[in-house]
Amino acid sequence: MRTNKEQIIAIERAIKQGQSLDVSKLRHFLLNAADVPLFCVGSGGFGLSMKFCALLYSANKGVGQACTPLLMNHVSDATLKKSKVLFYSKGGSQVDTGYLFERMAALNPQGIFGIGAFSTTSKHPNTMINQIRKVSENWCLFNLKRGKETFVSVASPLKMTTAVYRAFTNDDEPLNRLKLNLDRNYTYCNRDGSTQSLPQLNEVKTFIALYGGWGEPVAAAFESIMTEAGLANVQLCDFRNWCHGRFIFLSNHLADSVLLLYITPREKEYVQRLLQQKDWYNSDKYVFPDNIHIITIETEYDEPIATLDLAVKHCMLLNDIANSYGHDIENPINKSGIDKRVPRP
């Protein structure tokens, strides 16, 4: 288990490393021809930075989409010819990533950019980067090593997310704006603000993560980590779609479910109205019961750094959830003994 102090140290180290990366080539790729559609392709711990990059790209001039290599197989050659593809791959030897790269190299080599890792555990170079070098200078090799190798990483995705943030904003020291402290940086209470009869975090079976724009990459990362750590179920939904009918699950599972709200200034008033709504047919009754359990992670920022701030804060929540189970979240218990090295599609 990791103490909150150890978690803060890991978070600060990851962001500092992200601040030290040379993002000049990545910035040029992303901001040059910024109206051309962009696909961010990768998997695993890259998910947070991929979705953040796609979101920032869409907030600029173009259209960004984060995809796994498998889903990219459904993208046509005609689309690839008119798009940019940003590849994330530590070692670059995955078959599906290699297949997509071969298609792009033949169709649109200048639309490729690759992010890989320096080889730290072997002398083998990054396969994908070596292939990209044959057709383009659009690549970066970053030191993505995070110390001891673990199955799940909570803090280290902040490194690439910081790099992506800097590539778009030119703010090279976001750590100066983020408030790192050992205090609980989320609230956990009932709808009416009370803390009576709240389930322990390890008693929660389902976390329903609701988000707006800047919160979406962080909510998706929360789901990924919670699932890979085997801790609890997570449902993902934006605030509007949840109100369209998905609240019924919570209605039927109040005792062991929690609403996890990622809130920026854009959503703050909306959430307040949502939770204070009165029933149309009974003005003395709130629409949602008092005993709905709610965790709120909030940022004061309404700009790109909001995603980074929310990501920092949810690391502390993830740490508290894992500690409530008595588990090491980065090396999850695997009760059925499935060899994590074996499954391959």
C-alpha positions in Angstrom: 0.0 0.0 0.0 1.1 3.6 -0.7 0.8 6.4 1.8 -0.6 9.7 0.6 2.8 11.3 1.0 4.4 8.6 -1.2 1.6 9.2 -3.8 2.2 13.0 -3.8 5.9 12.4 -4.3 5.2 10.1 -7.2 2.8 12.6 -8.8 5.2 15.5 -8.4 8.0 13.4 -9.9 5.9 12.4 -12.9 4.9 16.0 -13.7 8.4 17.3 -13.3 9.6 14.6 -15.8 6.8 15.7 -18.2 8.0 19.3 -17.9 11.5 18.2 -18.8 10.6 16.4 -22.1 11.4 18.2 -25.4 7.9 18.6 -27.0 9.0 21.0 -29.8 8.6 18.4 -32.6 5.3 17.2 -31.2 4.0 20.8 -30.9 4.9 21.4 -34.6 3.1 18.3 -35.7 -0.1 19.1 -33.7 -0.3 22.8 -34.5 0.8 22.7 -38.1 -2.2 21.9 -40.4 -4.3 22.0 -37.3 -7.6 21.7 -39.3 -6.6 18.2 -40.5 -8.4 15.4 -38.5 -6.2 13.7 -35.9 -6.3 10.1 -34.6 -4.4 9.4 -31.4 -3.7 5.7 -31.3 -2.5 3.6 -28.4 -3.7 1.7 -25.4 -3.1 1.0 -21.7 -1.5 3.8 -19.6 -1.4 6.1 -22.6 -5.2 6.5 -22.5 -5.3 9.6 -20.4 -2.8 11.6 -22.6 -4.4 10.3 -25.8 -7.9 11.4 -24.9 -6.5 14.7 -23.6 -4.6 15.3 -26.8 -7.7 14.5 -28.9 -9.8 16.9 -26.8 -7.2 19.7 -27.0 -7.0 19.2 -30.8 -10.7 19.5 -31.2 -10.7 22.6 -28.9 -8.2 24.2 -31.3 -9.1 24.0 -35.0 -9.5 20.4 -36.0 -11.2 17.2 -35.0 -9.4 14.8 -32.7 -10.3 11.2 -31.9 -8.6 8.7 -29.5 -8.6 5.1 -30.7 -7.1 1.7 -30.0 -5.2 0.1 -32.9 -8.0 -2.4 -33.3 -10.6 0.3 -33.9 -8.4 2.0 -36.4 -8.7 -1.0 -38.7 -12.2 0.3 -39.5 -10.8 3.6 -40.8 -10.7 3.7 -44.6 -7.6 4.4 -46.7 -9.4 7.5 -48.1 -9.7 8.8 -44.5 -6.1 8.0 -43.6 -4.9 9.9 -46.7 -6.5 13.1 -45.3 -5.7 12.6 -41.6 -2.8 12.7 -39.1 -2.1 9.7 -36.9 -0.2 10.1 -33.6 1.1 6.7 -32.5 1.8 5.9 -28.8 3.8 2.8 -28.2 6.5 2.1 -25.6 8.3 -0.6 -27.5 6.6 -0.3 -30.9 6.5 -4.1 -31.6 2.8 -4.7 -31.4 1.4 -6.4 -34.5 -1.7 -4.3 -34.8 0.2 -1.0 -34.4 2.7 -2.2 -37.0 -0.1 -3.0 -39.5 -1.6 0.4 -39.1 1.8 2.1 -39.5 2.4 0.2 -42.7 -0.9 1.5 -44.1 -0.1 5.1 -43.1 3.5 4.8 -44.4 2.2 3.8 -47.8 -0.8 6.3 -47.9 0.4 9.4 -46.0 3.9 9.2 -44.5 4.0 12.9 -43.5 0.8 12.4 -41.5 2.6 10.1 -39.1 4.0 11.0 -35.7 5.4 8.4 -33.2 6.0 8.6 -29.5 8.0 5.8 -28.0 10.2 5.0 -25.1 14.0 4.7 -24.8 14.8 1.1 -24.3 15.6 0.7 -20.6 15.3 -3.0 -20.0 16.9 -4.4 -23.1 19.2 -3.3 -25.9 16.5 -3.6 -28.6 15.5 -0.2 -30.1 11.9 0.9 -30.5 10.6 -1.0 -33.5 8.0 1.6 -34.5 10.4 4.6 -34.3 12.9 2.8 -36.4 10.2 2.3 -39.1 9.1 5.9 -38.9 12.7 7.1 -39.3 12.6 5.6 -42.8 9.8 7.9 -44.0 9.7 10.9 -41.6 11.4 12.9 -38.9 8.1 13.0 -36.9 9.0 11.0 -33.8 10.1 11.4 -30.2 11.8 8.9 -27.9 11.0 9.8 -24.3 12.3 8.2 -21.1 9.0 6.7 -19.9 10.6 4.5 -17.3 8.8 4.7 -14.0 11.1 2.8 -11.7 10.1 -0.7 -10.8 7.8 -2.3 -13.5 4.2 -2.6 -12.3 1.0 -3.9 -14.0 -1.0 -0.7 -13.4 0.4 2.8 -13.1 -1.6 5.6 -11.4 0.8 8.6 -11.4 3.1 8.0 -14.4 0.4 8.7 -17.0 0.7 12.3 -15.8 4.1 12.5 -17.4 2.8 12.2 -21.0 -0.3 14.2 -20.1 2.0 17.0 -18.9 3.9 16.8 -22.2 0.8 17.0 -24.3 -0.4 20.0 -22.2 2.8 21.8 -22.8 2.8 21.0 -26.6 -0.5 22.8 -26.9 -0.2 25.7 -24.4 3.5 26.6 -24.2 3.1 26.6 -20.4 6.3 24.8 -19.5 5.8 24.8 -15.7 2.2 23.6 -14.9 3.4 22.2 -11.6 3.6 25.8 -10.3 -0.2 26.2 -10.9 -1.2 22.9 -9.4 -1.8 22.7 -5.7 -0.2 19.4 -4.4 -1.0 18.7 -0.7 -1.6 15.7 1.6 -5.1 16.7 2.4 -8.1 14.8 0.9 -8.7 16.7 -2.3 -12.2 15.3 -2.9 -15.4 15.3 -0.9 -17.5 12.3 0.0 -21.0 12.9 1.3 -24.7 12.2 0.8 -26.8 14.4 -1.5 -27.9 16.5 1.5 -24.2 17.1 2.5 -24.3 14.7 5.5 -21.8 12.0 6.0 -24.0 9.5 7.9 -24.2 5.9 6.7 -21.7 6.3 3.9 -20.3 3.0 2.7 -16.6 2.4 3.1 -14.8 2.8 -0.2 -14.1 -0.9 -0.4 -17.9 -1.5 0.1 -18.8 0.4 -3.1 -19.6 -2.0 -5.9 -20.2 0.6 -8.7 -18.7 4.0 -9.2 -20.7 6.1 -11.7 -18.3 8.6 -13.1 -20.0 11.7 -14.6 -18.1 14.4 -16.5 -18.1 17.3 -18.8 -15.5 18.3 -21.4 -12.2 18.6 -19.5 -13.2 15.8 -17.1 -13.8 13.1 -19.8 -10.1 11.9 -20.2 -9.8 11.6 -16.4 -13.0 9.7 -16.0 -11.9 7.3 -18.7 -8.6 6.8 -16.9 -10.4 6.2 -13.6 -12.4 3.4 -15.3 -9.3 1.8 -16.8 -7.3 1.8 -13.6 -10.2 0.5 -11.4 -10.9 -2.3 -13.9 -7.2 -3.3 -14.4 -6.7 -3.2 -10.6 -9.8 -5.4 -10.2 -11.4 -3.2 -7.5 -14.9 -2.2 -8.6 -17.2 -1.6 -11.6 -17.2 1.8 -13.2 -19.8 3.3 -15.4 -18.9 6.3 -17.6 -21.3 8.9 -18.8 -21.5 12.7 -19.4 -23.9 14.6 -17.2 -26.5 15.1 -19.9 -26.7 11.5 -21.0 -26.9 10.3 -17.4 -30.0 12.5 -17.0 -31.5 11.0 -20.1 -32.3 7.7 -18.3 -29.1 6.1 -17.0 -29.8 7.3 -13.5 -32.2 4.3 -13.1 -29.3 2.0 -12.3 -28.4 4.2 -9.4 -32.0 4.2 -8.3 -32.0 0.4 -8.1 -28.5 0.2 -6.4 -28.3 3.1 -4.0 -26.7 1.1 -1.1 -23.5 0.2 -2.8 -23.1 2.7 -5.6 -21.5 6.1 -5.7 -21.8 9.1 -8.0 -18.3 10.3 -8.9 -18.5 13.8 -10.2 -15.7 15.5 -12.1 -16.5 19.2 -12.0 -15.0 22.3 -13.7 -16.5 25.8 -13.5 -18.6 24.9 -16.6 -20.5 22.1 -14.8 -20.6 23.6 -11.3 -23.9 25.5 -11.5 -25.4 22.7 -13.6 -24.6 20.1 -10.9 -26.0 22.3 -8.2 -29.3 22.6 -10.0 -29.3 18.9 -10.8 -29.0 17.9 -7.1 -31.3 20.6 -5.8 -34.2 19.9 -8.2 -37.6 19.4 -6.7 -40.2 16.9 -7.9 -42.7 18.3 -10.4 -45.6 16.7 -8.5 -44.4 17.2 -5.0 -42.6 20.5 -4.4 -41.5 19.3 -0.9 -39.5 16.4 -2.3 -36.2 16.5 -4.0 -35.9 14.5 -7.2 -32.9 12.5 -5.9 -33.0 10.9 -2.5 -30.9 12.4 0.3 -28.9 9.2 0.7 -27.3 9.2 -2.7 -23.6 8.8 -2.1 -21.5 11.4 -4.0 -17.8 11.9 -4.4 -16.8 15.2 -6.0 -13.5 16.1 -7.6 -13.5 19.7 -8.5 -11.1 22.1 -10.2 -11.1 25.9 -10.3 -9.8 25.9 -13.8 -11.8 26.3 -17.0 -9.0 25.7 -19.4 -6.7 22.8 -20.5 -4.9 22.6 -17.1 -8.3 21.6 -15.7 -7.7 18.0 -17.0 -4.3 17.8 -15.4 -5.6 19.2 -12.1 -8.5 16.7 -12.0 -6.1 13.9 -12.9 -3.8 14.8 -10.0 -6.7 14.8 -7.6 -8.2 11.5 -8.7 -4.8 9.9 -8.1 -5.4 10.5 -4.4 -8.9 9.0 -4.6 -7.6 5.9 -6.3 -4.9 5.6 -3.7 -7.5 5.8 -0.9 -9.7 3.2 -2.6 -6.8 0.8 -3.0 -5.8 1.4 0.6 -9.3 0.7 1.8 -9.0 -2.8 0.2 -5.5 -3.2 1.7 -4.3 -3.7 -1.9 -1.3 -2.4 -3.9 -3.2 -0.9 -6.8 -0.2 -1.1 -9.1 0.2 -4.8 -8.5 -3.4 -6.0 -8.3 -4.6 -9.3 -6.7 -5.5 -11.8 -9.4 -7.8 -14.3 -7.7 -8.2 -16.6 -10.6 -4.5 -16.7 -11.3 -4.9 -15.7 -15.0 -1.4 -15.2 -16.3 -1.3 -11.5 -17.3 1.4 -12.1 -19.9 -0.7 -14.6 -22.0 -4.0 -13.1 -23.2 -3.8 -12.0 -26.8 -6.6 -11.3 -29.3 
